[in-house]
Amino acid sequence: MKFKVHPLFFVFWLIFAFLGDTEFILYIFIASAFHEAAHILAYTLFGAELNSVQILPFGISATVKNAAILSCKREIICASAGPFANI
């Protein structure tokens, strides 16, 4: 699994730190991190392998290597895990 940090991540955080708006953006980032972590956890529990995880300026993105092995029911559970984490 590859773990990457997008270059604009640091640029945006520096801009927000300069403007003094880091608290609000930090809350948004944490919420999106929980959202994506729920997807990642669901996929790994069902045996799918992650190809990469990338930290973006406003969240996290994960790509699944072998999502085709999952049944339709399990794919729906994995896709809905993120929104349920936000609730």
PDB file of N, CA, C and O in Angstrom:
ATOM      1  N   MET A   1       0.838  -1.172   0.000  1.00  0.00           N
ATOM      2  CA  MET A   1       0.000   0.000   0.000  1.00  0.00           C
ATOM      3  C   MET A   1       0.887   1.240   0.000  1.00  0.00           C
ATOM      4  O   MET A   1       1.846   1.338   0.765  1.00  0.00           O
ATOM      5  N   LYS A   2       0.549   2.171  -0.862  1.00  0.00           N
ATOM      6  CA  LYS A   2       1.277   3.433  -0.940  1.00  0.00           C
ATOM      7  C   LYS A   2       0.565   4.479  -0.095  1.00  0.00           C
ATOM      8  O   LYS A   2      -0.664   4.549  -0.072  1.00  0.00           O
ATOM      9  N   PHE A   3       1.344   5.275   0.585  1.00  0.00           N
ATOM     10  CA  PHE A   3       0.808   6.370   1.386  1.00  0.00           C
ATOM     11  C   PHE A   3       1.444   7.648   0.876  1.00  0.00           C
ATOM     12  O   PHE A   3       2.665   7.800   0.912  1.00  0.00           O
ATOM     13  N   LYS A   4       0.601   8.580   0.392  1.00  0.00           N
ATOM     14  CA  LYS A   4       1.117   9.820  -0.195  1.00  0.00           C
ATOM     15  C   LYS A   4       0.448  11.028   0.439  1.00  0.00           C
ATOM     16  O   LYS A   4      -0.686  10.960   0.912  1.00  0.00           O
ATOM     17  N   VAL A   5       1.177  12.130   0.437  1.00  0.00           N
ATOM     18  CA  VAL A   5       0.627  13.416   0.866  1.00  0.00           C
ATOM     19  C   VAL A   5       0.687  14.347  -0.341  1.00  0.00           C
ATOM     20  O   VAL A   5       1.754  14.573  -0.911  1.00  0.00           O
ATOM     21  N   HIS A   6      -0.455  14.877  -0.716  1.00  0.00           N
ATOM     22  CA  HIS A   6      -0.528  15.786  -1.866  1.00  0.00           C
ATOM     23  C   HIS A   6       0.247  17.062  -1.539  1.00  0.00           C
ATOM     24  O   HIS A   6       0.138  17.569  -0.423  1.00  0.00           O
ATOM     25  N   PRO A   7       1.032  17.596  -2.493  1.00  0.00           N
ATOM     26  CA  PRO A   7       1.827  18.808  -2.227  1.00  0.00           C
ATOM     27  C   PRO A   7       0.990  20.017  -1.831  1.00  0.00           C
ATOM     28  O   PRO A   7       1.446  20.846  -1.045  1.00  0.00           O
ATOM     29  N   LEU A   8      -0.226  20.134  -2.360  1.00  0.00           N
ATOM     30  CA  LEU A   8      -1.075  21.274  -2.004  1.00  0.00           C
ATOM     31  C   LEU A   8      -1.586  21.214  -0.564  1.00  0.00           C
ATOM     32  O   LEU A   8      -2.065  22.215  -0.031  1.00  0.00           O
ATOM     33  N   PHE A   9      -1.484  20.052   0.059  1.00  0.00           N
ATOM     34  CA  PHE A   9      -1.893  19.922   1.452  1.00  0.00           C
ATOM     35  C   PHE A   9      -1.141  20.931   2.323  1.00  0.00           C
ATOM     36  O   PHE A   9      -1.746  21.631   3.135  1.00  0.00           O
ATOM     37  N   PHE A  10       0.167  20.997   2.152  1.00  0.00           N
ATOM     38  CA  PHE A  10       0.986  21.901   2.956  1.00  0.00           C
ATOM     39  C   PHE A  10       0.732  23.362   2.584  1.00  0.00           C
ATOM     40  O   PHE A  10       0.738  24.240   3.447  1.00  0.00           O
ATOM     41  N   VAL A  11       0.511  23.611   1.299  1.00  0.00           N
ATOM     42  CA  VAL A  11       0.250  24.979   0.845  1.00  0.00           C
ATOM     43  C   VAL A  11      -1.036  25.507   1.466  1.00  0.00           C
ATOM     44  O   VAL A  11      -1.063  26.624   1.984  1.00  0.00           O
ATOM     45  N   PHE A  12      -2.108  24.709   1.417  1.00  0.00           N
ATOM     46  CA  PHE A  12      -3.381  25.141   1.982  1.00  0.00           C
ATOM     47  C   PHE A  12      -3.287  25.354   3.488  1.00  0.00           C
ATOM     48  O   PHE A  12      -3.829  26.326   4.014  1.00  0.00           O
ATOM     49  N   TRP A  13      -2.595  24.442   4.188  1.00  0.00           N
ATOM     50  CA  TRP A  13      -2.481  24.599   5.635  1.00  0.00           C
ATOM     51  C   TRP A  13      -1.654  25.824   6.005  1.00  0.00           C
ATOM     52  O   TRP A  13      -1.937  26.478   7.008  1.00  0.00           O
ATOM     53  N   LEU A  14      -0.649  26.139   5.220  1.00  0.00           N
ATOM     54  CA  LEU A  14       0.115  27.357   5.476  1.00  0.00           C
ATOM     55  C   LEU A  14      -0.740  28.606   5.259  1.00  0.00           C
ATOM     56  O   LEU A  14      -0.660  29.561   6.032  1.00  0.00           O
ATOM     57  N   ILE A  15      -1.550  28.594   4.213  1.00  0.00           N
ATOM     58  CA  ILE A  15      -2.445  29.733   3.946  1.00  0.00           C
ATOM     59  C   ILE A  15      -3.453  29.896   5.080  1.00  0.00           C
ATOM     60  O   ILE A  15      -3.679  31.007   5.560  1.00  0.00           O
ATOM     61  N   PHE A  16      -4.060  28.785   5.509  1.00  0.00           N
ATOM     62  CA  PHE A  16      -5.036  28.869   6.595  1.00  0.00           C
ATOM     63  C   PHE A  16      -4.387  29.272   7.917  1.00  0.00           C
ATOM     64  O   PHE A  16      -5.002  29.978   8.717  1.00  0.00           O
ATOM     65  N   ALA A  17      -3.162  28.835   8.152  1.00  0.00           N
ATOM     66  CA  ALA A  17      -2.456  29.244   9.368  1.00  0.00           C
ATOM     67  C   ALA A  17      -2.169  30.746   9.328  1.00  0.00           C
ATOM     68  O   ALA A  17      -2.276  31.432  10.344  1.00  0.00           O
ATOM     69  N   PHE A  18      -1.807  31.243   8.161  1.00  0.00           N
ATOM     70  CA  PHE A  18      -1.543  32.671   8.010  1.00  0.00           C
ATOM     71  C   PHE A  18      -2.815  33.496   8.221  1.00  0.00           C
ATOM     72  O   PHE A  18      -2.763  34.572   8.816  1.00  0.00           O
ATOM     73  N   LEU A  19      -3.953  32.997   7.738  1.00  0.00           N
ATOM     74  CA  LEU A  19      -5.223  33.699   7.880  1.00  0.00           C
ATOM     75  C   LEU A  19      -5.855  33.522   9.262  1.00  0.00           C
ATOM     76  O   LEU A  19      -6.778  34.252   9.625  1.00  0.00           O
ATOM     77  N   GLY A  20      -5.356  32.554  10.026  1.00  0.00           N
ATOM     78  CA  GLY A  20      -5.890  32.316  11.356  1.00  0.00           C
ATOM     79  C   GLY A  20      -7.159  31.495  11.372  1.00  0.00           C
ATOM     80  O   GLY A  20      -7.889  31.534  12.363  1.00  0.00           O
ATOM     81  N   ASP A  21      -7.454  30.755  10.322  1.00  0.00           N
ATOM     82  CA  ASP A  21      -8.664  29.941  10.209  1.00  0.00           C
ATOM     83  C   ASP A  21      -8.393  28.453  10.398  1.00  0.00           C
ATOM     84  O   ASP A  21      -9.136  27.630   9.863  1.00  0.00           O
ATOM     85  N   THR A  22      -7.372  28.090  11.126  1.00  0.00           N
ATOM     86  CA  THR A  22      -6.992  26.681  11.192  1.00  0.00           C
ATOM     87  C   THR A  22      -7.974  25.833  11.979  1.00  0.00           C
ATOM     88  O   THR A  22      -8.110  24.645  11.685  1.00  0.00           O
ATOM     89  N   GLU A  23      -8.662  26.384  12.962  1.00  0.00           N
ATOM     90  CA  GLU A  23      -9.551  25.572  13.791  1.00  0.00           C
ATOM     91  C   GLU A  23     -10.713  25.000  12.975  1.00  0.00           C
ATOM     92  O   GLU A  23     -10.997  23.806  13.066  1.00  0.00           O
ATOM     93  N   PHE A  24     -11.376  25.821  12.196  1.00  0.00           N
ATOM     94  CA  PHE A  24     -12.504  25.362  11.384  1.00  0.00           C
ATOM     95  C   PHE A  24     -12.050  24.333  10.345  1.00  0.00           C
ATOM     96  O   PHE A  24     -12.702  23.306  10.154  1.00  0.00           O
ATOM     97  N   ILE A  25     -10.947  24.612   9.689  1.00  0.00           N
ATOM     98  CA  ILE A  25     -10.432  23.688   8.669  1.00  0.00           C
ATOM     99  C   ILE A  25      -9.973  22.384   9.309  1.00  0.00           C
ATOM    100  O   ILE A  25     -10.115  21.318   8.710  1.00  0.00           O
ATOM    101  N   LEU A  26      -9.432  22.458  10.504  1.00  0.00           N
ATOM    102  CA  LEU A  26      -9.025  21.247  11.208  1.00  0.00           C
ATOM    103  C   LEU A  26     -10.233  20.362  11.505  1.00  0.00           C
ATOM    104  O   LEU A  26     -10.150  19.142  11.368  1.00  0.00           O
ATOM    105  N   TYR A  27     -11.350  20.960  11.908  1.00  0.00           N
ATOM    106  CA  TYR A  27     -12.567  20.181  12.146  1.00  0.00           C
ATOM    107  C   TYR A  27     -13.056  19.506  10.867  1.00  0.00           C
ATOM    108  O   TYR A  27     -13.475  18.349  10.895  1.00  0.00           O
ATOM    109  N   ILE A  28     -13.003  20.209   9.773  1.00  0.00           N
ATOM    110  CA  ILE A  28     -13.415  19.625   8.492  1.00  0.00           C
ATOM    111  C   ILE A  28     -12.490  18.474   8.106  1.00  0.00           C
ATOM    112  O   ILE A  28     -12.953  17.428   7.650  1.00  0.00           O
ATOM    113  N   PHE A  29     -11.197  18.664   8.289  1.00  0.00           N
ATOM    114  CA  PHE A  29     -10.238  17.613   7.951  1.00  0.00           C
ATOM    115  C   PHE A  29     -10.448  16.381   8.827  1.00  0.00           C
ATOM    116  O   PHE A  29     -10.401  15.257   8.327  1.00  0.00           O
ATOM    117  N   ILE A  30     -10.675  16.572  10.107  1.00  0.00           N
ATOM    118  CA  ILE A  30     -10.890  15.437  11.005  1.00  0.00           C
ATOM    119  C   ILE A  30     -12.168  14.688  10.633  1.00  0.00           C
ATOM    120  O   ILE A  30     -12.188  13.457  10.645  1.00  0.00           O
ATOM    121  N   ALA A  31     -13.225  15.413  10.306  1.00  0.00           N
ATOM    122  CA  ALA A  31     -14.477  14.766   9.894  1.00  0.00           C
ATOM    123  C   ALA A  31     -14.288  13.953   8.617  1.00  0.00           C
ATOM    124  O   ALA A  31     -14.803  12.841   8.500  1.00  0.00           O
ATOM    125  N   SER A  32     -13.549  14.510   7.665  1.00  0.00           N
ATOM    126  CA  SER A  32     -13.327  13.765   6.421  1.00  0.00           C
ATOM    127  C   SER A  32     -12.383  12.591   6.647  1.00  0.00           C
ATOM    128  O   SER A  32     -12.489  11.574   5.962  1.00  0.00           O
ATOM    129  N   ALA A  33     -11.463  12.718   7.594  1.00  0.00           N
ATOM    130  CA  ALA A  33     -10.567  11.598   7.911  1.00  0.00           C
ATOM    131  C   ALA A  33     -11.348  10.443   8.538  1.00  0.00           C
ATOM    132  O   ALA A  33     -11.113   9.284   8.196  1.00  0.00           O
ATOM    133  N   PHE A  34     -12.288  10.751   9.466  1.00  0.00           N
ATOM    134  CA  PHE A  34     -13.141   9.702  10.030  1.00  0.00           C
ATOM    135  C   PHE A  34     -13.998   9.053   8.957  1.00  0.00           C
ATOM    136  O   PHE A  34     -14.186   7.836   8.956  1.00  0.00           O
ATOM    137  N   HIS A  35     -14.516   9.860   8.048  1.00  0.00           N
ATOM    138  CA  HIS A  35     -15.346   9.364   6.955  1.00  0.00           C
ATOM    139  C   HIS A  35     -14.567   8.351   6.106  1.00  0.00           C
ATOM    140  O   HIS A  35     -15.038   7.242   5.853  1.00  0.00           O
ATOM    141  N   GLU A  36     -13.385   8.750   5.679  1.00  0.00           N
ATOM    142  CA  GLU A  36     -12.592   7.863   4.822  1.00  0.00           C
ATOM    143  C   GLU A  36     -12.051   6.665   5.595  1.00  0.00           C
ATOM    144  O   GLU A  36     -11.920   5.577   5.033  1.00  0.00           O
ATOM    145  N   ALA A  37     -11.737   6.850   6.866  1.00  0.00           N
ATOM    146  CA  ALA A  37     -11.256   5.729   7.683  1.00  0.00           C
ATOM    147  C   ALA A  37     -12.323   4.648   7.814  1.00  0.00           C
ATOM    148  O   ALA A  37     -12.000   3.461   7.869  1.00  0.00           O
ATOM    149  N   ALA A  38     -13.592   5.049   7.864  1.00  0.00           N
ATOM    150  CA  ALA A  38     -14.678   4.070   7.926  1.00  0.00           C
ATOM    151  C   ALA A  38     -14.739   3.253   6.635  1.00  0.00           C
ATOM    152  O   ALA A  38     -14.932   2.037   6.678  1.00  0.00           O
ATOM    153  N   HIS A  39     -14.574   3.919   5.483  1.00  0.00           N
ATOM    154  CA  HIS A  39     -14.513   3.176   4.217  1.00  0.00           C
ATOM    155  C   HIS A  39     -13.341   2.194   4.230  1.00  0.00           C
ATOM    156  O   HIS A  39     -13.497   1.025   3.877  1.00  0.00           O
ATOM    157  N   ILE A  40     -12.180   2.673   4.635  1.00  0.00           N
ATOM    158  CA  ILE A  40     -10.974   1.835   4.648  1.00  0.00           C
ATOM    159  C   ILE A  40     -11.164   0.628   5.569  1.00  0.00           C
ATOM    160  O   ILE A  40     -10.813  -0.494   5.206  1.00  0.00           O
ATOM    161  N   LEU A  41     -11.715   0.859   6.748  1.00  0.00           N
ATOM    162  CA  LEU A  41     -11.947  -0.229   7.695  1.00  0.00           C
ATOM    163  C   LEU A  41     -12.914  -1.262   7.122  1.00  0.00           C
ATOM    164  O   LEU A  41     -12.676  -2.464   7.242  1.00  0.00           O
ATOM    165  N   ALA A  42     -13.989  -0.811   6.509  1.00  0.00           N
ATOM    166  CA  ALA A  42     -14.965  -1.743   5.934  1.00  0.00           C
ATOM    167  C   ALA A  42     -14.342  -2.579   4.818  1.00  0.00           C
ATOM    168  O   ALA A  42     -14.551  -3.791   4.752  1.00  0.00           O
ATOM    169  N   TYR A  43     -13.583  -1.932   3.949  1.00  0.00           N
ATOM    170  CA  TYR A  43     -12.945  -2.680   2.864  1.00  0.00           C
ATOM    171  C   TYR A  43     -11.949  -3.704   3.402  1.00  0.00           C
ATOM    172  O   TYR A  43     -11.908  -4.832   2.912  1.00  0.00           O
ATOM    173  N   THR A  44     -11.158  -3.339   4.387  1.00  0.00           N
ATOM    174  CA  THR A  44     -10.178  -4.283   4.918  1.00  0.00           C
ATOM    175  C   THR A  44     -10.856  -5.415   5.686  1.00  0.00           C
ATOM    176  O   THR A  44     -10.366  -6.544   5.663  1.00  0.00           O
ATOM    177  N   LEU A  45     -11.964  -5.143   6.362  1.00  0.00           N
ATOM    178  CA  LEU A  45     -12.685  -6.214   7.056  1.00  0.00           C
ATOM    179  C   LEU A  45     -13.260  -7.238   6.082  1.00  0.00           C
ATOM    180  O   LEU A  45     -13.378  -8.415   6.421  1.00  0.00           O
ATOM    181  N   PHE A  46     -13.616  -6.805   4.889  1.00  0.00           N
ATOM    182  CA  PHE A  46     -14.152  -7.717   3.880  1.00  0.00           C
ATOM    183  C   PHE A  46     -13.067  -8.319   2.987  1.00  0.00           C
ATOM    184  O   PHE A  46     -13.383  -9.048   2.046  1.00  0.00           O
ATOM    185  N   GLY A  47     -11.803  -8.029   3.263  1.00  0.00           N
ATOM    186  CA  GLY A  47     -10.703  -8.677   2.563  1.00  0.00           C
ATOM    187  C   GLY A  47     -10.189  -7.978   1.320  1.00  0.00           C
ATOM    188  O   GLY A  47      -9.355  -8.538   0.608  1.00  0.00           O
ATOM    189  N   ALA A  48     -10.653  -6.792   1.041  1.00  0.00           N
ATOM    190  CA  ALA A  48     -10.148  -6.049  -0.117  1.00  0.00           C
ATOM    191  C   ALA A  48      -8.819  -5.390   0.254  1.00  0.00           C
ATOM    192  O   ALA A  48      -8.617  -4.980   1.397  1.00  0.00           O
ATOM    193  N   GLU A  49      -7.928  -5.294  -0.714  1.00  0.00           N
ATOM    194  CA  GLU A  49      -6.624  -4.677  -0.479  1.00  0.00           C
ATOM    195  C   GLU A  49      -6.631  -3.238  -0.977  1.00  0.00           C
ATOM    196  O   GLU A  49      -7.192  -2.932  -2.029  1.00  0.00           O
ATOM    197  N   LEU A  50      -6.002  -2.365  -0.206  1.00  0.00           N
ATOM    198  CA  LEU A  50      -5.896  -0.969  -0.608  1.00  0.00           C
ATOM    199  C   LEU A  50      -4.704  -0.782  -1.523  1.00  0.00           C
ATOM    200  O   LEU A  50      -3.626  -1.326  -1.281  1.00  0.00           O
ATOM    201  N   ASN A  51      -4.905  -0.016  -2.566  1.00  0.00           N
ATOM    202  CA  ASN A  51      -3.828   0.301  -3.491  1.00  0.00           C
ATOM    203  C   ASN A  51      -3.025   1.486  -2.974  1.00  0.00           C
ATOM    204  O   ASN A  51      -1.795   1.450  -2.942  1.00  0.00           O
ATOM    205  N   SER A  52      -3.738   2.545  -2.567  1.00  0.00           N
ATOM    206  CA  SER A  52      -3.055   3.731  -2.050  1.00  0.00           C
ATOM    207  C   SER A  52      -3.985   4.544  -1.171  1.00  0.00           C
ATOM    208  O   SER A  52      -5.208   4.480  -1.292  1.00  0.00           O
ATOM    209  N   VAL A  53      -3.376   5.304  -0.289  1.00  0.00           N
ATOM    210  CA  VAL A  53      -4.084   6.269   0.548  1.00  0.00           C
ATOM    211  C   VAL A  53      -3.362   7.594   0.358  1.00  0.00           C
ATOM    212  O   VAL A  53      -2.142   7.671   0.510  1.00  0.00           O
ATOM    213  N   GLN A  54      -4.110   8.628   0.028  1.00  0.00           N
ATOM    214  CA  GLN A  54      -3.505   9.936  -0.230  1.00  0.00           C
ATOM    215  C   GLN A  54      -4.196  10.994   0.622  1.00  0.00           C
ATOM    216  O   GLN A  54      -5.423  11.089   0.650  1.00  0.00           O
ATOM    217  N   ILE A  55      -3.383  11.788   1.317  1.00  0.00           N
ATOM    218  CA  ILE A  55      -3.908  12.909   2.081  1.00  0.00           C
ATOM    219  C   ILE A  55      -3.976  14.107   1.151  1.00  0.00           C
ATOM    220  O   ILE A  55      -2.966  14.539   0.595  1.00  0.00           O
ATOM    221  N   LEU A  56      -5.178  14.635   0.990  1.00  0.00           N
ATOM    222  CA  LEU A  56      -5.434  15.777   0.120  1.00  0.00           C
ATOM    223  C   LEU A  56      -5.633  17.032   0.967  1.00  0.00           C
ATOM    224  O   LEU A  56      -5.745  16.925   2.189  1.00  0.00           O
ATOM    225  N   PRO A  57      -5.681  18.204   0.365  1.00  0.00           N
ATOM    226  CA  PRO A  57      -5.871  19.422   1.154  1.00  0.00           C
ATOM    227  C   PRO A  57      -7.147  19.426   1.993  1.00  0.00           C
ATOM    228  O   PRO A  57      -7.162  19.996   3.084  1.00  0.00           O
ATOM    229  N   PHE A  58      -8.213  18.801   1.504  1.00  0.00           N
ATOM    230  CA  PHE A  58      -9.468  18.796   2.251  1.00  0.00           C
ATOM    231  C   PHE A  58      -9.972  17.391   2.496  1.00  0.00           C
ATOM    232  O   PHE A  58     -11.170  17.142   2.358  1.00  0.00           O
ATOM    233  N   GLY A  59      -9.112  16.476   2.850  1.00  0.00           N
ATOM    234  CA  GLY A  59      -9.568  15.134   3.161  1.00  0.00           C
ATOM    235  C   GLY A  59      -8.559  14.070   2.792  1.00  0.00           C
ATOM    236  O   GLY A  59      -7.373  14.338   2.602  1.00  0.00           O
ATOM    237  N   ILE A  60      -9.068  12.856   2.697  1.00  0.00           N
ATOM    238  CA  ILE A  60      -8.238  11.697   2.419  1.00  0.00           C
ATOM    239  C   ILE A  60      -8.909  10.899   1.308  1.00  0.00           C
ATOM    240  O   ILE A  60     -10.136  10.814   1.255  1.00  0.00           O
ATOM    241  N   SER A  61      -8.117  10.323   0.430  1.00  0.00           N
ATOM    242  CA  SER A  61      -8.635   9.505  -0.658  1.00  0.00           C
ATOM    243  C   SER A  61      -7.956   8.139  -0.608  1.00  0.00           C
ATOM    244  O   SER A  61      -6.743   8.048  -0.422  1.00  0.00           O
ATOM    245  N   ALA A  62      -8.735   7.095  -0.772  1.00  0.00           N
ATOM    246  CA  ALA A  62      -8.194   5.738  -0.799  1.00  0.00           C
ATOM    247  C   ALA A  62      -8.672   5.032  -2.057  1.00  0.00           C
ATOM    248  O   ALA A  62      -9.829   5.164  -2.455  1.00  0.00           O
ATOM    249  N   THR A  63      -7.779   4.289  -2.674  1.00  0.00           N
ATOM    250  CA  THR A  63      -8.159   3.484  -3.839  1.00  0.00           C
ATOM    251  C   THR A  63      -7.993   2.010  -3.480  1.00  0.00           C
ATOM    252  O   THR A  63      -7.018   1.611  -2.843  1.00  0.00           O
ATOM    253  N   VAL A  64      -8.965   1.221  -3.903  1.00  0.00           N
ATOM    254  CA  VAL A  64      -8.987  -0.203  -3.582  1.00  0.00           C
ATOM    255  C   VAL A  64      -8.450  -0.983  -4.773  1.00  0.00           C
ATOM    256  O   VAL A  64      -8.844  -0.748  -5.916  1.00  0.00           O
ATOM    257  N   LYS A  65      -7.550  -1.909  -4.490  1.00  0.00           N
ATOM    258  CA  LYS A  65      -6.905  -2.687  -5.550  1.00  0.00           C
ATOM    259  C   LYS A  65      -7.844  -3.727  -6.145  1.00  0.00           C
ATOM    260  O   LYS A  65      -7.965  -3.818  -7.366  1.00  0.00           O
ATOM    261  N   ASN A  66      -8.503  -4.505  -5.313  1.00  0.00           N
ATOM    262  CA  ASN A  66      -9.309  -5.624  -5.802  1.00  0.00           C
ATOM    263  C   ASN A  66     -10.745  -5.551  -5.283  1.00  0.00           C
ATOM    264  O   ASN A  66     -11.228  -6.485  -4.644  1.00  0.00           O
ATOM    265  N   ALA A  67     -11.410  -4.456  -5.559  1.00  0.00           N
ATOM    266  CA  ALA A  67     -12.795  -4.288  -5.108  1.00  0.00           C
ATOM    267  C   ALA A  67     -13.743  -5.229  -5.837  1.00  0.00           C
ATOM    268  O   ALA A  67     -14.859  -5.457  -5.371  1.00  0.00           O
ATOM    269  N   ALA A  68     -13.326  -5.774  -6.957  1.00  0.00           N
ATOM    270  CA  ALA A  68     -14.202  -6.652  -7.740  1.00  0.00           C
ATOM    271  C   ALA A  68     -14.491  -7.969  -7.023  1.00  0.00           C
ATOM    272  O   ALA A  68     -15.432  -8.671  -7.394  1.00  0.00           O
ATOM    273  N   ILE A  69     -13.705  -8.319  -6.006  1.00  0.00           N
ATOM    274  CA  ILE A  69     -13.953  -9.570  -5.289  1.00  0.00           C
ATOM    275  C   ILE A  69     -15.135  -9.464  -4.339  1.00  0.00           C
ATOM    276  O   ILE A  69     -15.637 -10.477  -3.852  1.00  0.00           O
ATOM    277  N   LEU A  70     -15.582  -8.238  -4.073  1.00  0.00           N
ATOM    278  CA  LEU A  70     -16.676  -8.037  -3.135  1.00  0.00           C
ATOM    279  C   LEU A  70     -18.028  -8.223  -3.818  1.00  0.00           C
ATOM    280  O   LEU A  70     -18.217  -7.870  -4.982  1.00  0.00           O
ATOM    281  N   SER A  71     -18.947  -8.782  -3.062  1.00  0.00           N
ATOM    282  CA  SER A  71     -20.308  -8.911  -3.581  1.00  0.00           C
ATOM    283  C   SER A  71     -20.969  -7.538  -3.575  1.00  0.00           C
ATOM    284  O   SER A  71     -20.459  -6.590  -2.976  1.00  0.00           O
ATOM    285  N   CYS A  72     -22.095  -7.448  -4.243  1.00  0.00           N
ATOM    286  CA  CYS A  72     -22.825  -6.179  -4.315  1.00  0.00           C
ATOM    287  C   CYS A  72     -23.239  -5.710  -2.921  1.00  0.00           C
ATOM    288  O   CYS A  72     -23.155  -4.522  -2.612  1.00  0.00           O
ATOM    289  N   LYS A  73     -23.681  -6.635  -2.092  1.00  0.00           N
ATOM    290  CA  LYS A  73     -24.096  -6.299  -0.735  1.00  0.00           C
ATOM    291  C   LYS A  73     -22.927  -5.734   0.071  1.00  0.00           C
ATOM    292  O   LYS A  73     -23.078  -4.732   0.770  1.00  0.00           O
ATOM    293  N   ARG A  74     -21.765  -6.375  -0.028  1.00  0.00           N
ATOM    294  CA  ARG A  74     -20.587  -5.887   0.710  1.00  0.00           C
ATOM    295  C   ARG A  74     -20.101  -4.551   0.171  1.00  0.00           C
ATOM    296  O   ARG A  74     -19.636  -3.709   0.939  1.00  0.00           O
ATOM    297  N   GLU A  75     -20.201  -4.348  -1.115  1.00  0.00           N
ATOM    298  CA  GLU A  75     -19.800  -3.063  -1.707  1.00  0.00           C
ATOM    299  C   GLU A  75     -20.708  -1.936  -1.212  1.00  0.00           C
ATOM    300  O   GLU A  75     -20.237  -0.830  -0.949  1.00  0.00           O
ATOM    301  N   ILE A  76     -21.992  -2.213  -1.086  1.00  0.00           N
ATOM    302  CA  ILE A  76     -22.922  -1.212  -0.558  1.00  0.00           C
ATOM    303  C   ILE A  76     -22.593  -0.897   0.898  1.00  0.00           C
ATOM    304  O   ILE A  76     -22.640   0.261   1.312  1.00  0.00           O
ATOM    305  N   ILE A  77     -22.260  -1.925   1.670  1.00  0.00           N
ATOM    306  CA  ILE A  77     -21.884  -1.704   3.068  1.00  0.00           C
ATOM    307  C   ILE A  77     -20.616  -0.841   3.149  1.00  0.00           C
ATOM    308  O   ILE A  77     -20.543   0.085   3.956  1.00  0.00           O
ATOM    309  N   CYS A  78     -19.635  -1.147   2.320  1.00  0.00           N
ATOM    310  CA  CYS A  78     -18.391  -0.365   2.310  1.00  0.00           C
ATOM    311  C   CYS A  78     -18.631   1.068   1.883  1.00  0.00           C
ATOM    312  O   CYS A  78     -18.046   1.995   2.443  1.00  0.00           O
ATOM    313  N   ALA A  79     -19.489   1.253   0.896  1.00  0.00           N
ATOM    314  CA  ALA A  79     -19.768   2.613   0.409  1.00  0.00           C
ATOM    315  C   ALA A  79     -20.552   3.420   1.439  1.00  0.00           C
ATOM    316  O   ALA A  79     -20.381   4.635   1.533  1.00  0.00           O
ATOM    317  N   SER A  80     -21.402   2.761   2.204  1.00  0.00           N
ATOM    318  CA  SER A  80     -22.206   3.491   3.192  1.00  0.00           C
ATOM    319  C   SER A  80     -21.511   3.637   4.538  1.00  0.00           C
ATOM    320  O   SER A  80     -22.022   4.332   5.416  1.00  0.00           O
ATOM    321  N   ALA A  81     -20.378   3.010   4.720  1.00  0.00           N
ATOM    322  CA  ALA A  81     -19.663   3.110   5.998  1.00  0.00           C
ATOM    323  C   ALA A  81     -19.213   4.533   6.287  1.00  0.00           C
ATOM    324  O   ALA A  81     -19.252   4.963   7.440  1.00  0.00           O
ATOM    325  N   GLY A  82     -18.789   5.268   5.278  1.00  0.00           N
ATOM    326  CA  GLY A  82     -18.342   6.648   5.462  1.00  0.00           C
ATOM    327  C   GLY A  82     -19.447   7.567   5.947  1.00  0.00           C
ATOM    328  O   GLY A  82     -19.266   8.252   6.953  1.00  0.00           O
ATOM    329  N   PRO A  83     -20.594   7.606   5.263  1.00  0.00           N
ATOM    330  CA  PRO A  83     -21.684   8.450   5.749  1.00  0.00           C
ATOM    331  C   PRO A  83     -22.172   8.066   7.151  1.00  0.00           C
ATOM    332  O   PRO A  83     -22.542   8.940   7.936  1.00  0.00           O
ATOM    333  N   PHE A  84     -22.176   6.775   7.468  1.00  0.00           N
ATOM    334  CA  PHE A  84     -22.574   6.362   8.814  1.00  0.00           C
ATOM    335  C   PHE A  84     -21.584   6.834   9.864  1.00  0.00           C
ATOM    336  O   PHE A  84     -21.973   7.142  10.991  1.00  0.00           O
ATOM    337  N   ALA A  85     -20.313   6.894   9.505  1.00  0.00           N
ATOM    338  CA  ALA A  85     -19.302   7.403  10.441  1.00  0.00           C
ATOM    339  C   ALA A  85     -19.519   8.886  10.722  1.00  0.00           C
ATOM    340  O   ALA A  85     -19.258   9.354  11.830  1.00  0.00           O
ATOM    341  N   ASN A  86     -19.994   9.622   9.730  1.00  0.00           N
ATOM    342  CA  ASN A  86     -20.249  11.035   9.930  1.00  0.00           C
ATOM    343  C   ASN A  86     -21.477  11.301  10.809  1.00  0.00           C
ATOM    344  O   ASN A  86     -21.579  12.342  11.458  1.00  0.00           O
ATOM    345  N   ILE A  87     -22.389  10.355  10.813  1.00  0.00           N
ATOM    346  CA  ILE A  87     -23.587  10.519  11.645  1.00  0.00           C
ATOM    347  C   ILE A  87     -23.196  10.329  13.080  1.00  0.00           C
ATOM    348  O   ILE A  87     -24.043  10.422  13.968  1.00  0.00           O
TER     349      ILE A  87
END
